[in-house]
Amino acid sequence: MQPLQTGAAPAATSRAGVGTSTVLLVAGFVLISANTRVAFGQIGPLAPVAGFDASTVTLLGLIPPLVMGLFAPLAVLARRHLGEERALFAASALLLAGALVRMAGMPGLIVGTVVVSVATAVVNVLVPVFVRKRFAPERTGVMMGVYAMSMGAGSAVIAALMIPVWRASGESWPPAIGLAVIPAVLALAGTVPQLRHAPQPDAHAATSDHDRPRVLRTWTAWSLTVFFGIQTLLFYATLAWLPSILVAAGVSNGTAGNMQALFIVGVAAGGLVAPILAAASVDQRPHILAIVAVCAAGFAGLLIAPGTAPVAWALILGVGLGAGQAVAGVLYARRGRTPDHVAVLSTVAQTGGYLIAATGPILASWLHGRTGSWTVPLGAFLTLLAVNAVASMRAGYDRAGRAVSG
């Protein structure tokens, strides 16, 4: 892919050619971003109406963060041997294959979710590296915002269509799950024009394996991991259980499904604005604290009056959790010294963070099963936010305005 901050163009390069290259770059980036969370937002709206039991919802909520944590290091290998463009193309092809498999009954839904999660793990790690390397520094926040907004918008559209398609297909869930194929095809198509810009496999210095042990000895890496891990735990737990929490509070199935879509709209809004604000500052600690506060307000609303103002709680939680997901990318880019170092920080934080996050759907399900209500799970989420407010401070501070590693 062509960087937006290209230097002086060769005489033979036309202004129209540069413009087309830039449009294709941004369009491809948006299409890939829009497809990143589509599959994971489908289960919540379907769960109350499709007859999925609690163990199924828990498993399908557990798979994405667990698999993404385990396979995040695959992105480093893919980047080294393929380059960012070809690695993103391969990940998009794998994601399309997984979306197709998910339509093949319950076994296909489980296996396909694993495949989609592997592909998403690669995209997640490569996006902040790609933004740091290919876009001008002042565009980092904007492009991470575009990534998060597109991710949320794509997922929100599909989530909003789940119940109508389920009803139109005779109350059959595979056709509704099949909606994820459409953005997957678009994402794959968006990467094709960029393959001609792909670097040779040896273009990237193989420093990641050498740097990872050193990065693991820094407080910054651990703070990044905790921040991303807790925010992602809360994101996936909410994604899996928000409709069920609202239904238990007396909200209708259809309205609860719509609140899931509204939650994802909030994710897109928070994901767009927060990285732009965070990237404009040297010190991101105030932004981290603001994210924690917004998330706490949303969970407190669900705890105190879940059925009174579900629109407000869904939007507030979406904004806070979406901001937390997107700002993490800014933190990786700002704390890393080079694209290779950003790749290592991103891989370390996402590997550990997603493994932490994998406990979220299980924790919520177990606490709900033991107590028979959502009060204790929501209280546990508020406690985790308090922990995050303290443990994430190192991740948000850039001493003397310099990118640091520890």
C-alpha positions in Angstrom: 0.0 0.0 0.0 1.2 3.5 -0.8 1.8 5.8 2.2 -0.2 9.0 2.4 2.9 10.9 3.3 4.7 10.2 0.0 7.6 12.5 -0.8 8.1 14.2 -4.2 6.4 12.2 -6.9 8.3 11.1 -10.0 7.7 13.3 -13.0 5.9 10.5 -14.8 3.4 10.1 -11.9 0.2 12.0 -12.6 -1.8 13.8 -9.9 -4.8 11.6 -10.8 -2.6 8.5 -10.3 -1.6 9.6 -6.8 -5.2 10.4 -6.0 -6.4 7.0 -7.2 -3.7 5.3 -5.2 -4.7 7.2 -2.0 -8.4 6.4 -2.6 -7.8 2.7 -3.0 -5.6 2.7 0.1 -8.2 4.4 2.3 -11.1 2.4 0.8 -9.2 -0.9 1.4 -8.4 0.1 4.9 -12.0 1.0 5.6 -13.3 -2.3 4.1 -10.9 -4.4 6.1 -11.7 -2.5 9.3 -15.5 -2.8 8.8 -15.2 -6.6 8.7 -13.1 -7.0 11.8 -16.0 -7.5 14.4 -19.0 -8.4 12.2 -19.0 -12.1 13.1 -18.6 -11.6 16.8 -21.6 -9.2 17.1 -24.1 -11.7 15.6 -24.6 -14.0 18.5 -25.9 -11.6 21.1 -29.0 -10.6 19.1 -29.7 -14.2 18.1 -29.2 -15.8 21.5 -32.6 -14.9 23.0 -34.6 -15.9 19.9 -32.7 -18.8 18.3 -32.7 -21.1 21.3 -28.9 -20.9 22.0 -28.4 -22.1 25.6 -26.1 -20.4 28.0 -23.2 -22.8 27.4 -23.4 -22.1 23.6 -23.4 -18.4 24.1 -20.5 -18.7 26.6 -18.5 -20.8 24.2 -19.1 -18.5 21.2 -18.2 -15.5 23.4 -15.0 -17.3 24.7 -13.6 -18.4 21.3 -12.8 -15.0 19.8 -10.6 -13.5 22.5 -9.0 -16.9 23.4 -8.1 -17.6 19.8 -7.0 -14.1 19.1 -4.7 -14.2 22.1 -3.2 -17.5 21.1 -2.7 -16.5 17.5 -1.6 -12.9 17.8 2.0 -13.9 17.3 1.1 -15.3 13.9 0.8 -11.8 12.7 4.6 -11.1 13.3 5.5 -14.2 11.2 3.0 -13.2 8.4 4.4 -9.7 8.3 7.9 -10.8 8.1 7.4 -13.4 5.3 4.6 -11.7 3.4 4.7 -8.0 4.2 1.6 -6.1 5.5 -0.3 -6.1 2.3 -0.1 -9.7 1.5 -0.6 -10.7 5.1 -3.8 -8.6 5.2 -5.0 -10.2 2.0 -4.4 -13.7 3.3 -6.2 -12.8 6.6 -9.1 -11.5 4.6 -9.3 -14.7 2.5 -9.2 -16.7 5.7 -11.9 -14.6 7.2 -14.2 -15.1 4.2 -13.7 -18.9 4.5 -14.6 -18.8 8.1 -17.8 -16.7 7.4 -18.9 -19.3 4.9 -18.2 -22.2 7.3 -20.2 -20.6 10.1 -23.4 -21.2 8.1 -23.1 -25.0 8.3 -25.1 -25.6 11.5 -23.8 -25.5 15.0 -20.5 -27.4 14.4 -19.8 -25.0 11.5 -20.7 -22.0 13.6 -18.1 -23.1 16.2 -15.4 -24.1 13.7 -16.0 -21.0 11.6 -15.8 -18.7 14.6 -12.3 -20.2 15.3 -11.2 -19.5 11.7 -12.6 -16.0 11.7 -10.8 -15.3 15.1 -7.4 -16.5 13.7 -7.8 -14.1 10.8 -8.9 -11.3 13.0 -5.9 -11.8 15.3 -3.6 -11.1 12.3 -5.5 -8.0 11.3 -5.6 -6.7 14.9 -1.8 -6.8 15.3 -1.1 -5.4 11.8 -3.4 -2.4 11.8 -1.4 -0.2 14.3 1.8 -1.3 12.6 0.4 -0.4 9.2 -0.9 2.9 10.4 2.4 3.8 12.1 4.4 2.9 8.9 2.2 4.0 6.1 0.5 7.2 7.4 2.0 10.5 8.5 2.4 10.7 12.3 -0.3 13.4 12.6 -2.7 11.0 10.9 -2.3 8.2 13.5 -5.2 9.2 15.6 -7.5 9.8 12.7 -6.7 6.5 11.0 -7.1 4.5 14.3 -10.4 6.4 14.6 -11.4 5.4 11.1 -10.5 1.8 11.9 -12.6 1.8 15.0 -15.5 3.6 13.5 -15.6 1.3 10.4 -15.3 -1.7 12.7 -18.3 -0.6 14.8 -20.4 0.6 11.8 -20.0 -2.7 9.9 -20.8 -4.7 13.0 -23.8 -2.5 13.9 -25.4 -2.8 10.5 -25.2 -6.6 10.5 -26.4 -6.8 14.2 -29.4 -4.7 13.4 -30.3 -7.0 10.5 -30.0 -10.3 12.5 -33.6 -10.5 13.8 -35.3 -9.3 10.6 -33.4 -11.9 8.5 -34.0 -14.6 11.1 -37.8 -13.9 10.9 -37.7 -13.6 7.1 -36.0 -17.0 6.8 -38.7 -18.8 8.8 -36.9 -18.3 12.1 -33.7 -20.1 10.9 -30.4 -18.7 12.2 -27.9 -19.9 9.5 -29.2 -17.3 6.9 -28.8 -14.6 9.5 -25.3 -15.8 10.3 -24.6 -15.8 6.5 -24.9 -12.0 6.4 -21.3 -11.9 7.5 -20.2 -13.2 4.1 -21.1 -9.9 2.5 -18.6 -7.6 4.3 -16.0 -10.5 4.2 -16.2 -10.4 0.3 -15.9 -6.6 0.3 -12.9 -6.8 2.7 -11.1 -9.3 0.4 -11.8 -7.2 -2.6 -10.4 -4.1 -0.9 -7.0 -5.7 -0.4 -6.6 -6.8 -4.0 -5.6 -3.4 -5.5 -2.8 -3.1 -2.9 -1.1 -6.4 -3.7 1.0 -4.7 -6.4 2.5 -2.5 -3.7 3.5 -5.4 -1.5 7.2 -5.4 -0.4 9.5 -8.4 -0.8 9.2 -10.8 2.1 12.7 -9.9 3.3 11.9 -6.2 3.5 11.2 -6.3 7.2 14.0 -6.7 9.7 13.5 -9.9 11.7 13.9 -8.2 15.1 10.6 -9.2 16.7 11.7 -12.5 18.2 14.8 -10.8 19.5 12.9 -7.8 21.0 10.0 -9.7 22.6 11.9 -10.9 25.7 13.3 -7.4 26.4 9.8 -5.8 25.9 8.3 -8.3 28.3 10.6 -7.0 31.0 9.2 -3.5 30.8 6.3 -2.0 32.9 5.0 -0.3 29.8 4.3 -3.6 28.1 2.5 -5.1 31.1 0.5 -1.9 31.6 -0.6 -2.0 28.0 -1.5 -5.6 28.4 -3.6 -4.9 31.5 -5.4 -2.0 29.9 -6.2 -3.8 26.7 -7.0 -7.0 28.5 -9.6 -5.6 30.9 -11.2 -3.3 28.3 -11.5 -6.2 25.9 -12.8 -8.6 28.6 -15.6 -6.1 29.3 -16.2 -5.6 25.6 -16.7 -9.2 24.8 -18.7 -9.9 27.9 -21.0 -7.1 26.9 -21.2 -8.2 23.3 -22.2 -11.7 24.4 -24.6 -10.9 27.2 -26.1 -7.4 26.8 -29.3 -8.6 25.1 -29.8 -11.3 27.8 -29.2 -8.8 30.6 -31.9 -6.5 29.1 -34.4 -9.4 28.5 -34.0 -10.5 32.1 -34.9 -6.9 33.1 -38.1 -7.1 31.1 -37.1 -5.7 27.8 -38.6 -7.5 24.7 -36.4 -9.7 22.6 -36.6 -7.4 19.5 -35.8 -4.3 21.5 -32.8 -6.1 23.2 -31.5 -7.0 19.8 -31.8 -3.4 18.7 -30.0 -2.3 21.8 -27.1 -4.6 20.7 -27.0 -2.7 17.4 -27.2 0.6 19.3 -24.3 -0.6 21.5 -22.2 -1.2 18.5 -23.1 2.2 17.1 -21.7 3.6 20.3 -18.6 1.5 19.8 -18.2 3.2 16.4 -18.7 6.7 17.8 -16.3 6.2 20.7 -13.8 4.5 18.5 -13.8 7.4 16.1 -13.4 10.3 18.5 -11.2 8.9 21.3 -8.1 8.0 19.2 -8.1 11.5 17.6 -8.2 13.1 21.0 -5.6 10.8 22.5 -3.2 11.0 19.6 -3.1 14.8 19.9 -1.7 14.6 23.4 1.6 13.5 24.8 0.0 12.1 28.0 -2.9 9.7 27.4 -3.6 9.1 31.1 -6.5 11.5 31.2 -8.0 9.7 28.2 -7.7 6.3 29.9 -9.4 7.7 33.1 -12.2 9.2 31.0 -12.7 5.9 29.2 -12.9 4.1 32.6 -15.4 6.6 33.9 -17.7 6.3 30.9 -17.7 2.5 31.0 -18.4 2.7 34.8 -21.4 4.9 34.1 -22.8 2.4 31.6 -22.4 -0.6 33.8 -23.8 1.3 36.8 -26.9 2.1 34.8 -27.4 -1.5 33.9 -26.9 -2.4 37.5 -29.3 0.1 39.0 -32.0 0.5 36.4 -31.5 -1.8 33.4 -35.0 -1.7 32.0 -35.6 2.1 32.6 -33.2 3.6 30.0 -31.7 0.8 27.9 -31.0 3.2 25.0 -28.8 5.3 27.3 -26.9 2.4 28.8 -26.3 0.7 25.4 -24.9 4.0 24.0 -22.8 4.9 27.0 -21.3 1.4 27.2 -20.7 1.4 23.4 -18.9 4.8 23.5 -16.7 3.8 26.5 -15.8 0.3 25.4 -15.3 1.4 21.8 -13.0 4.1 22.9 -11.0 1.6 25.0 -10.6 -0.7 22.0 -9.5 2.1 19.7 -7.2 4.0 22.0 -5.1 0.9 22.6 -3.9 1.1 19.0 -2.7 4.7 19.6 -0.9 3.6 22.7 1.0 0.9 20.8 2.0 3.4 18.1 3.0 6.1 20.6 5.0 3.8 22.9 6.8 2.0 20.1 10.0 3.5 18.7 9.9 1.8 15.2 7.3 -0.2 13.2 9.1 -3.4 14.4 8.9 -2.3 18.0 5.2 -1.3 17.6 4.6 -4.8 16.2 6.2 -6.4 19.2 4.3 -4.2 21.7 1.0 -4.9 19.9 1.7 -8.6 19.8 2.6 -8.8 23.5 -0.3 -6.7 24.7 -2.8 -8.5 22.4 -1.6 -12.0 23.2 -1.8 -11.4 27.0 -4.8 -9.1 26.7 -7.0 -11.4 24.7 -6.2 -14.3 27.0 -7.4 -12.1 29.9 -10.4 -11.2 27.9 -11.3 -14.8 27.2 -12.3 -15.1 30.9 -15.0 -12.4 30.4 -17.9 -14.4 29.0 -17.1 -17.3 31.3 -16.9 -15.1 34.3 -20.3 -13.4 33.5 -22.0 -16.8 32.8 -20.6 -18.4 36.0 -21.5 -15.5 38.3 -25.0 -15.3 36.7 -25.5 -19.1 37.1 -24.4 -19.1 40.7 -26.5 -16.1 41.8 -29.4 -16.2 39.4 -29.1 -12.5 38.5 -26.9 -10.1 36.7 -26.2 -8.0 39.8 -23.0 -9.7 40.8 -21.5 -9.9 37.3 -22.1 -6.2 36.7 -20.5 -5.4 40.1 -17.5 -7.5 39.1 -17.2 -5.5 35.9 -17.2 -2.2 37.9 -14.4 -3.6 40.2 -12.3 -4.5 37.1 -12.7 -0.9 35.9 -11.3 0.4 39.2 -8.3 -1.9 38.8 -7.8 -0.7 35.2 -7.8 2.9 36.3 -4.7 2.3 38.4 -2.9 -0.4 36.5 -3.0 1.4 33.1 -1.3 4.6 34.0 2.1 3.6 32.7 0.6 2.7 29.4 -0.7 6.2 29.0 2.4 8.3 29.9 4.9 9.3 27.3 7.8 10.8 29.2 9.2 14.0 27.8 7.1 13.6 24.7 9.2 10.6 23.5 8.0 7.2 22.5 9.3 4.8 25.2 9.5 1.1 25.7 9.6 0.8 29.4 
